[in-house]
Amino acid sequence: MTERLTMLGLEVEVCRKSPARSTVSSSRRSSRANKHPNADKLSLCRVNDGTGERQIVCGAQNFKAG
């Protein structure tokens, strides 16, 4: 999996197996983005991955809600 992400141009720093999730999912639409209460360079976002809405912490600056 890490090789695929690297070939897509994404940097993989650490890869850990999680018993809770065995797949990687992506979202193309963010429904809401707010500043993280405890970090200046992070955002709390609500995204829909096709199976439901999830809250994620995002460090990217090149996105907006919608």
C-alpha beads as a LAMMPS data file, in Angstrom:
LAMMPS data file: protein, C-alpha beads

66 atoms
65 bonds

1 atom types
1 bond types

-500.0 500.0 xlo xhi
-500.0 500.0 ylo yhi
-500.0 500.0 zlo zhi

Masses

1 110.0

Atoms # bond

1 1 1 0.000 0.000 0.000
2 1 1 2.763 2.475 0.846
3 1 1 4.355 1.937 -2.567
4 1 1 1.076 2.852 -4.298
5 1 1 0.696 6.034 -2.263
6 1 1 4.296 7.029 -2.977
7 1 1 3.789 6.473 -6.715
8 1 1 0.766 8.804 -6.525
9 1 1 3.050 11.526 -5.178
10 1 1 2.061 11.215 -1.518
11 1 1 4.706 11.026 1.174
12 1 1 4.306 8.081 3.558
13 1 1 6.040 8.653 6.873
14 1 1 4.601 5.788 8.938
15 1 1 2.358 2.847 8.103
16 1 1 0.611 0.927 10.872
17 1 1 -1.944 -1.849 10.651
18 1 1 -5.182 -0.849 12.350
19 1 1 -7.644 -3.463 13.559
20 1 1 -10.476 -0.932 13.199
21 1 1 -9.944 -0.137 9.475
22 1 1 -8.424 -2.337 6.828
23 1 1 -8.972 -0.019 3.854
24 1 1 -7.974 3.443 2.737
25 1 1 -10.775 5.724 1.646
26 1 1 -10.824 9.135 0.086
27 1 1 -13.308 11.937 -0.203
28 1 1 -13.698 14.551 -2.908
29 1 1 -16.012 16.830 -0.979
30 1 1 -15.694 18.502 2.378
31 1 1 -18.995 19.674 3.832
32 1 1 -17.480 21.759 6.618
33 1 1 -14.026 22.980 7.635
34 1 1 -13.196 24.722 10.914
35 1 1 -9.932 25.651 12.600
36 1 1 -8.613 23.034 14.990
37 1 1 -9.035 24.306 18.576
38 1 1 -5.563 23.150 19.692
39 1 1 -3.426 23.699 16.578
40 1 1 -2.779 26.677 14.334
41 1 1 -2.006 24.751 11.148
42 1 1 -4.704 22.054 11.346
43 1 1 -8.398 22.003 10.422
44 1 1 -11.305 19.869 11.613
45 1 1 -13.278 18.805 8.552
46 1 1 -16.489 16.899 7.923
47 1 1 -16.189 14.774 4.783
48 1 1 -18.361 12.184 3.088
49 1 1 -16.506 9.088 1.862
50 1 1 -19.487 7.545 0.105
51 1 1 -20.541 5.433 3.076
52 1 1 -21.207 8.257 5.516
53 1 1 -19.950 11.494 6.959
54 1 1 -16.759 11.464 9.006
55 1 1 -14.755 14.004 10.970
56 1 1 -11.070 14.184 10.111
57 1 1 -8.100 16.319 11.095
58 1 1 -6.478 17.851 8.031
59 1 1 -3.149 19.617 7.624
60 1 1 -3.639 20.629 3.988
61 1 1 -4.147 24.285 3.171
62 1 1 -5.276 23.862 -0.444
63 1 1 -8.953 23.019 0.100
64 1 1 -12.241 24.631 1.088
65 1 1 -15.663 23.362 2.113
66 1 1 -17.819 22.303 -0.823

Bonds

1 1 1 2
2 1 2 3
3 1 3 4
4 1 4 5
5 1 5 6
6 1 6 7
7 1 7 8
8 1 8 9
9 1 9 10
10 1 10 11
11 1 11 12
12 1 12 13
13 1 13 14
14 1 14 15
15 1 15 16
16 1 16 17
17 1 17 18
18 1 18 19
19 1 19 20
20 1 20 21
21 1 21 22
22 1 22 23
23 1 23 24
24 1 24 25
25 1 25 26
26 1 26 27
27 1 27 28
28 1 28 29
29 1 29 30
30 1 30 31
31 1 31 32
32 1 32 33
33 1 33 34
34 1 34 35
35 1 35 36
36 1 36 37
37 1 37 38
38 1 38 39
39 1 39 40
40 1 40 41
41 1 41 42
42 1 42 43
43 1 43 44
44 1 44 45
45 1 45 46
46 1 46 47
47 1 47 48
48 1 48 49
49 1 49 50
50 1 50 51
51 1 51 52
52 1 52 53
53 1 53 54
54 1 54 55
55 1 55 56
56 1 56 57
57 1 57 58
58 1 58 59
59 1 59 60
60 1 60 61
61 1 61 62
62 1 62 63
63 1 63 64
64 1 64 65
65 1 65 66
